[in-house]
Every structure is written in structure tokens, then in C-alpha cells.
Amino acid sequence: MTDLTRVATDLRCDILRMIAEAKSGHPGGSLSCTDILTSLYFGGVLKHDPKNPKMEGRDWFFLAKGHAAPALYAALAHAGYFPIEELMTLRKLGTRLQGHPDCNLCPGVEVSTGSLGQGLSIAAGTACGLALDGEEGSVFALLGDGECEEGQVWEAAMFSAHRKLDNLTAIIDHNGLQIDGKVTEVCSPEDLGVKFEAFGWDVRHVDGHDIDALIEVLNACKSSREGKPHAVIAETVKGKGVSFMENEAGWHGKAPSAEQLEAALAELEAACDEEVCRG
């Protein structure tokens, strides 16, 4: 999977570049979900068309954890939804790339997100609508594990199971950290796999940085229509790929300095070169 390793590295580098340029943003959770987005947009999981973002019959993706917008923007730009150079306008006056995704501005963004807990409800409503209309598109939502402290997540979980929305997949970016520290210490939702299963969901676990495994499990969810919504618990590392950011809650919402950016980019490129050589 060396080609997708290169893609994921390019996305991570651009995530850091745009946040450093903006001097604001959320690197930790953006880096933890990069491989998930790589699998969706470049691994053949999502049916989508950058030249026609609203095409009929497409699959739908919702970034419930809207603060990870830099990761989504990087994926969309590299997929061809807008010029890669535009990434450097993140959070600047007049940009289409707001701090949280804005569906009125940015092509490829299905809905504006940022208020945590709402994304799964939106995804469930979309999945229900597609089912009622007899359409075959699949719906994916990417949530944070800290976000799963929100009660609305579990209202959506209950609704989705009740309506047997087997065209819906919730991916949990399970990196164990949120802005205030460890999820288990802030307000633990306990074992998320057990909890989703108790709500009537099909639950699968995966290494959230193994792109091959991610593609396999996401495609399996997409093709499984047995009357249950799907939850994928993706075990990830906050700040993945940059040693001084990894597993550090302090990098939830802080921009790197110029020196830190240089060091991070060098580390990411070195790791990618090593992976390609092994491949």
C-alpha cells in the first residue's frame, strides 16, 4: 500500500502546513484520522466525483468531529475538489476553508459541522432518507471518541438501530484524548464497542492507521445489508506521525511554530521513505 502511504503522508504534511500558516487549528485530531480519510477517498471505498460533488447515487461522508477540518480539506484538495494551493488560505478572511467545514462554501462538504454530537444524527437522517427513497448510496460519519460523551450521539444510535439503517457506518476515531485530557478521565463513555453493540449495532474493530485493514473493514460494512447500522472502532494515535505531538492532549488545538513545522515535515518524509523502501 505504498501509494496510499504516500498520499497519507502528503495529507499530513499539508495539514501541518496550513495550520502553521493560519497560526490556528487542530493538528492532533486531524493527524489521527488522516489514514481513515485516505482509505475513504483514495482507497476506493467512497463512491464520489470531484467534478460533480452532488452527483446522484454518490456515497455520503460527514465529518462529525468538525474541528478536524484540515484533514478533510487536505483529502478533498488532493482528490481534486479544489486546488491544493488553496489549503494555505485556511481560516483566513474570505476563505472557503473555514475553521469548521462550511457546506455553503467548500465543494465536497455535505453539511456544516462543528457542534459535537450532531454529525451522527445528520448521517442517520440521510441514511434513513436514502432507504425510504430506495437509493443504494452508503453514508459514513467520522466521530471523535470524546464526542461520544454527547447524549445526542446515543439518541442517533438508538434511532439508527430502530430504523435498521444498514446503509450507515459510524467510524470512531478512538485516539483516547480530547482537549482537556484523557477521555477516560474527562467523562468516560466506557467501552464504545460494547456500548454500540448494546444499542443494536454491528461493531467492528480496526487499527486506524492500517490502510489495508481500514479499506477491508469499511468495504465490508458498505456491502453488509443485514438490518443493522455499522460502528467501526478505529484505534488511533492523536498527532500520529509527529513524535512530539503523539499522545499529547496539548496538541489538540495548537499551531506549530516554523521550527516545529520544519521538524515535523522532516520526520513525516523520513518515515514515508522508510515505509516505501520496505514496501
Secondary structure, DSSP 8 states (H G I E B T S, - for coil): -HHHHHHHHHHHHHHHHHHHHHT---HHHHHHTHHHHHHHHHSS-S---TT-TT-TT--EEEESSGGGHHHHHHHHHHHTSS-GGGGGGTT-TT-S--SS--TTTSTT--S---STT-HHHHHHHHHHHHHHTT----EEEEEETTGGGSHHHHHHHHHHHHTT-TTEEEEEEE-SEETTEEHHHHH----HHHHHHHTT-EEEEEETT-HHHHHHHHHHHHH--SS--EEEEEE--TTTT-TTTTT-GGGSS----HHHHHHHHHHHHHHHHHHHHH-
